[in-house]
Amino acid sequence: MDAALKANLARKEDLHPRNQHRARYDFPQLIARSPELGAFVAVNAYGQPTIDFADPAAVKAFNRALLMQHYGVAHWDIPPRYLCPSVPGRADYMHYMADLLAAGNEGVIPRGKSVTVLDIGTGANCIYPIVGTHEYGWRFIGSDIDALALRVAKQIVASNKSLATVECRQQALRDHIFEGIIRPKDVIDFTVCNPPFHASPDEATARARRKWKNLDKETTAAPVLNFGGQSNELWCEGGEPAFLGRMVAESAAFGKQCAWFSSLVSKKTSLPGVYAALTRAGAEDVRTIGMAQGQKISRIVAWTFQDTAALQAWRGRWKG
């Protein structure tokens, strides 16, 4: 079995039980919903339809088809070289955060517009709002520092009636994450973030080389980033540890306006620094939620500045 197919099947077994993408991809249905995908689909040596996951154009066409088939999206497109993330992985994040809310709500997942989610770095792709709105009816605020990304995200929202409750906000303060986005009257149930993992373009390229090797690709030139990504999406000064440290420190100032803050943490080595920052910031509770997709191991770290009584009172908003 080729490496790409093997990895794909392994990822599906590890996805959240409510994730729509646990089943084998139905390529005939996907092509029926988005005919352009057909140009990228080929049958491999084992008789299975697949795409070249090292080809950015194929990945974008595949994601578009998934969003159309599973999430009712009528229009979705992103500019070249912008991040085109894995839809199944993003869906897992939404489902695990739904579980976290349910754990404080007598096991019942709160649904509907009474739940507000802040997506830090929503990007041009707008994936979290698409998934969370479709699966749970939540309201979203998407923020980004990239003006073009935000403009494209707004076009996606405007082109899909199901996303009418999604609001996009420009982050004009490049050194801030929550300040300039969370307004005085905002009440946020939880935040999500896919932080820039790398400290430099070279580090991002090195990771791309490893991915190409895993996909049985060989190249002497700089490999193409198959999921794309601009500088602010892939790297920042200090990489993931520095970004998460800033996020935790700044979140404390908004602890009364938000029930749970959260972020993906890609590197296990980043965790000690995150936990230390949370202790310094005075977090009341910290949860680490493991996510595994084949060989890729990641986790969500979620934290709150509200005590048990405050969180119990908070859930009264969801019953209205």
C-alpha positions as CSV (number, residue, x, y, z in Angstrom):
1,M,0.0,0.0,0.0
2,D,1.4,3.4,-0.9
3,A,2.4,5.8,1.9
4,A,-0.3,8.4,1.2
5,L,-3.1,5.9,1.2
6,K,-1.8,4.2,4.3
7,A,-1.5,7.5,6.2
8,N,-5.0,8.5,5.0
9,L,-6.6,5.4,6.3
10,A,-4.8,5.6,9.7
11,R,-5.9,9.2,10.2
12,K,-9.6,8.2,9.7
13,E,-9.5,5.6,12.4
14,D,-8.2,8.1,14.9
15,L,-10.8,10.9,14.1
16,H,-13.4,12.0,16.6
17,P,-16.5,9.7,16.7
18,R,-18.7,12.5,15.4
19,N,-16.3,13.5,12.6
20,Q,-18.0,13.0,9.2
21,H,-14.8,12.0,7.6
22,R,-14.2,8.7,9.4
23,A,-15.6,6.8,6.4
24,R,-13.7,6.2,3.2
25,Y,-13.9,9.2,0.9
26,D,-16.7,8.7,-1.7
27,F,-14.9,10.2,-4.7
28,P,-17.9,9.7,-7.2
29,Q,-20.1,11.8,-4.8
30,L,-17.4,14.4,-4.3
31,I,-16.9,14.8,-8.0
32,A,-20.7,15.0,-8.5
33,R,-20.7,17.9,-6.1
34,S,-17.6,19.6,-7.4
35,P,-16.8,18.3,-11.0
36,E,-13.4,20.1,-11.1
37,L,-12.1,17.5,-8.6
38,G,-12.3,14.8,-11.3
39,A,-9.2,16.2,-13.1
40,F,-7.1,15.4,-10.0
41,V,-8.4,11.9,-9.1
42,A,-6.6,8.8,-10.3
43,V,-6.7,5.2,-9.4
44,N,-3.6,3.9,-7.6
45,A,-1.9,0.6,-7.9
46,Y,-4.4,-0.9,-5.4
47,G,-7.5,0.1,-7.4
48,Q,-8.4,2.9,-5.0
49,P,-9.2,6.4,-6.2
50,T,-7.0,9.1,-4.7
51,I,-5.4,12.5,-5.4
52,D,-1.8,13.6,-5.3
53,F,-1.7,15.2,-1.8
54,A,1.6,16.9,-2.7
55,D,-0.2,19.0,-5.3
56,P,-1.6,22.3,-3.9
57,A,-4.2,22.5,-6.7
58,A,-5.4,19.0,-6.0
59,V,-5.6,19.6,-2.3
60,K,-7.7,22.8,-2.8
61,A,-10.1,21.1,-5.2
62,F,-10.4,18.2,-2.7
63,N,-11.1,20.5,0.2
64,R,-13.7,22.4,-1.8
65,A,-15.5,19.2,-2.6
66,L,-15.5,18.1,1.0
67,L,-16.9,21.4,2.1
68,M,-19.6,21.3,-0.5
69,Q,-20.6,17.7,0.2
70,H,-20.4,17.6,4.0
71,Y,-21.0,21.2,5.1
72,G,-23.4,22.6,2.5
73,V,-21.0,25.2,1.2
74,A,-22.1,26.7,-2.2
75,H,-19.0,28.8,-2.8
76,W,-15.5,28.4,-1.5
77,D,-12.2,29.6,-3.0
78,I,-8.9,30.9,-1.7
79,P,-6.0,32.7,-3.4
80,P,-2.9,30.9,-4.5
81,R,-0.3,30.1,-1.7
82,Y,-2.8,30.7,1.1
83,L,-3.3,28.0,3.7
84,C,-5.6,25.2,2.6
85,P,-5.8,23.1,5.8
86,S,-7.1,19.6,6.3
87,V,-10.8,19.7,6.8
88,P,-11.0,16.5,8.8
89,G,-8.5,17.7,11.3
90,R,-10.2,21.1,11.7
91,A,-13.5,19.3,12.2
92,D,-11.9,17.2,15.0
93,Y,-11.0,20.5,16.9
94,M,-14.6,21.6,16.7
95,H,-15.9,18.3,18.0
96,Y,-13.5,18.1,20.9
97,M,-14.4,21.7,22.0
98,A,-18.1,20.7,21.8
99,D,-17.2,17.9,24.2
100,L,-15.5,20.4,26.6
101,L,-18.6,22.6,26.7
102,A,-20.8,19.5,27.2
103,A,-18.7,18.4,30.2
104,G,-19.8,21.6,32.0
105,N,-23.4,21.3,30.8
106,E,-24.6,18.0,32.2
107,G,-23.2,16.2,29.1
108,V,-25.3,18.2,26.7
109,I,-23.6,20.0,23.8
110,P,-24.9,23.6,23.7
111,R,-26.0,24.4,20.2
112,G,-27.2,27.4,18.3
113,K,-26.4,31.1,18.1
114,S,-26.2,31.5,21.9
115,V,-22.7,30.0,21.7
116,T,-20.1,32.4,20.3
117,V,-16.7,31.2,19.1
118,L,-13.7,33.4,18.4
119,D,-11.4,32.0,15.7
120,I,-8.0,33.6,16.0
121,G,-6.3,33.7,12.5
122,T,-9.3,32.5,10.6
123,G,-7.4,32.9,7.3
124,A,-8.8,33.1,3.8
125,N,-10.2,29.5,4.2
126,C,-12.7,30.2,7.0
127,I,-12.8,26.5,7.9
128,Y,-13.6,26.6,11.6
129,P,-16.6,28.8,11.1
130,I,-17.9,26.6,8.2
131,V,-17.6,23.4,10.3
132,G,-18.8,24.8,13.6
133,T,-21.8,26.6,12.1
134,H,-22.9,23.5,10.1
135,E,-22.4,21.0,12.9
136,Y,-23.6,23.0,15.9
137,G,-25.2,26.2,14.7
138,W,-22.7,28.3,16.6
139,R,-22.0,32.0,15.9
140,F,-18.4,32.8,15.0
141,I,-16.1,35.8,15.0
142,G,-13.1,35.3,12.7
143,S,-10.1,37.5,13.1
144,D,-6.9,37.9,11.0
145,I,-4.1,40.4,10.5
146,D,-3.9,39.7,6.7
147,A,-6.2,42.1,4.8
148,L,-6.5,39.9,1.7
149,A,-7.2,36.7,3.7
150,L,-10.0,38.6,5.6
151,R,-11.4,40.0,2.4
152,V,-11.6,36.5,0.9
153,A,-13.1,35.1,4.1
154,K,-15.8,37.8,3.9
155,Q,-16.5,36.8,0.4
156,I,-17.0,33.2,1.5
157,V,-19.4,34.3,4.2
158,A,-21.3,36.6,1.9
159,S,-21.7,33.8,-0.7
160,N,-23.1,31.2,1.7
161,K,-26.4,31.9,3.5
162,S,-25.6,29.3,6.1
163,L,-22.7,31.5,7.3
164,A,-24.9,34.6,8.0
165,T,-23.9,34.7,11.7
166,V,-20.2,34.7,10.9
167,E,-18.5,38.1,11.6
168,C,-15.0,38.9,10.3
169,R,-12.8,41.4,12.1
170,Q,-9.4,42.8,11.1
171,Q,-6.6,42.7,13.6
172,A,-4.8,46.0,13.1
173,L,-2.5,45.5,16.1
174,R,0.2,43.1,14.7
175,D,1.7,42.5,18.2
176,H,-1.6,41.5,19.8
177,I,-4.0,38.6,19.6
178,F,-7.1,39.4,21.6
179,E,-6.7,43.1,22.1
180,G,-8.2,45.0,19.2
181,I,-10.5,42.0,18.5
182,I,-12.5,41.3,21.7
183,R,-14.7,44.3,22.3
184,P,-16.0,45.5,25.7
185,K,-19.5,44.0,25.2
186,D,-18.4,40.7,23.7
187,V,-19.1,37.5,25.5
188,I,-17.1,34.6,24.1
189,D,-17.8,30.9,24.9
190,F,-14.4,29.7,23.6
191,T,-11.6,30.6,21.3
192,V,-9.8,28.5,18.8
193,C,-6.5,29.0,17.1
194,N,-4.1,27.2,14.7
195,P,-0.9,29.1,15.6
196,P,2.1,29.5,13.3
197,F,4.2,26.5,14.1
198,H,7.6,27.6,12.7
199,A,10.2,30.1,13.7
200,S,11.4,30.8,10.1
201,P,10.8,30.1,6.4
202,D,13.7,27.6,6.5
203,E,12.0,25.6,9.2
204,A,8.8,25.5,7.3
205,T,10.6,24.3,4.1
206,A,12.4,21.6,6.1
207,R,9.0,20.3,7.3
208,A,7.7,20.4,3.8
209,R,10.7,18.2,2.7
210,R,9.8,15.7,5.4
211,K,6.2,15.6,4.2
212,W,7.2,15.0,0.7
213,K,9.4,12.1,1.8
214,N,6.4,10.6,3.7
215,L,4.4,10.9,0.5
216,D,7.1,9.1,-1.5
217,K,8.2,12.2,-3.3
218,E,11.7,13.2,-4.2
219,T,13.0,16.6,-5.1
220,T,16.2,18.5,-5.2
221,A,14.4,21.8,-5.4
222,A,12.5,23.5,-2.6
223,P,9.3,21.4,-2.2
224,V,6.0,23.0,-2.7
225,L,3.9,23.5,0.5
226,N,1.0,21.3,-0.5
227,F,-1.4,23.0,2.0
228,G,0.0,26.4,1.2
229,G,0.4,29.1,3.8
230,Q,1.6,32.7,4.0
231,S,4.3,33.9,6.5
232,N,1.9,34.8,9.3
233,E,0.1,31.4,8.8
234,L,3.2,29.3,9.0
235,W,5.9,31.1,11.0
236,C,6.6,33.9,13.4
237,E,9.5,35.1,15.5
238,G,10.1,32.5,18.2
239,G,7.7,30.0,16.5
240,E,4.9,28.2,18.2
241,P,6.3,28.6,21.8
242,A,6.6,32.4,21.5
243,F,3.2,32.8,20.0
244,L,1.5,30.6,22.6
245,G,3.3,32.5,25.4
246,R,1.9,35.8,24.1
247,M,-1.5,34.3,23.7
248,V,-1.7,33.0,27.2
249,A,-0.3,36.2,28.7
250,E,-2.8,38.4,26.8
251,S,-5.8,36.1,27.5
252,A,-5.7,36.9,31.2
253,A,-7.0,40.5,30.5
254,F,-10.1,39.0,28.9
255,G,-10.7,36.2,31.3
256,K,-14.1,37.5,32.5
257,Q,-15.4,37.8,28.9
258,C,-14.5,34.3,27.8
259,A,-15.3,30.9,29.3
260,W,-12.5,28.9,27.6
261,F,-9.5,29.9,25.6
262,S,-7.8,27.2,23.5
263,S,-5.2,26.6,20.9
264,L,-3.7,23.7,18.9
265,V,-0.2,22.8,20.1
266,S,1.6,20.9,17.4
267,K,4.9,20.3,19.2
268,K,5.1,18.3,22.4
269,T,8.2,20.3,23.3
270,S,6.0,23.5,23.5
271,L,3.9,22.1,26.3
272,P,6.1,22.9,29.3
273,G,6.4,26.5,28.3
274,V,2.6,26.7,27.8
275,Y,1.9,25.2,31.2
276,A,4.4,27.6,32.9
277,A,2.8,30.6,31.1
278,L,-0.7,29.5,32.3
279,T,0.6,29.2,35.9
280,R,2.0,32.7,35.7
281,A,-1.2,34.1,34.2
282,G,-3.3,32.6,37.0
283,A,-5.5,30.1,35.0
284,E,-8.1,28.4,37.1
285,D,-8.3,25.2,35.0
286,V,-6.2,23.8,32.2
287,R,-7.2,20.9,29.9
288,T,-5.0,19.0,27.4
289,I,-7.0,17.1,24.8
290,G,-5.1,14.7,22.6
291,M,-5.7,14.4,18.9
292,A,-4.1,11.7,16.8
293,Q,-4.4,11.3,13.0
294,G,-2.2,8.4,12.0
295,Q,1.5,9.4,12.6
296,K,0.5,13.0,13.3
297,I,0.1,13.6,17.0
298,S,-1.3,17.0,18.1
299,R,-3.3,18.3,21.0
300,I,-5.6,21.1,22.1
301,V,-4.7,23.0,25.2
302,A,-7.7,24.8,26.7
303,W,-7.7,27.1,29.8
304,T,-10.1,29.3,31.8
305,F,-9.8,32.1,34.3
306,Q,-13.3,31.4,35.7
307,D,-13.9,29.2,38.8
308,T,-16.4,26.4,39.0
309,A,-19.2,28.6,40.2
310,A,-18.7,31.1,37.4
311,L,-18.6,28.4,34.8
312,Q,-21.8,26.9,36.2
313,A,-23.5,30.3,36.0
314,W,-22.1,30.8,32.4
315,R,-24.1,27.8,31.1
316,G,-27.3,29.6,31.9
317,R,-26.7,31.6,28.6
318,W,-27.1,28.4,26.6
319,K,-30.5,27.6,28.0
320,G,-32.0,30.9,26.8
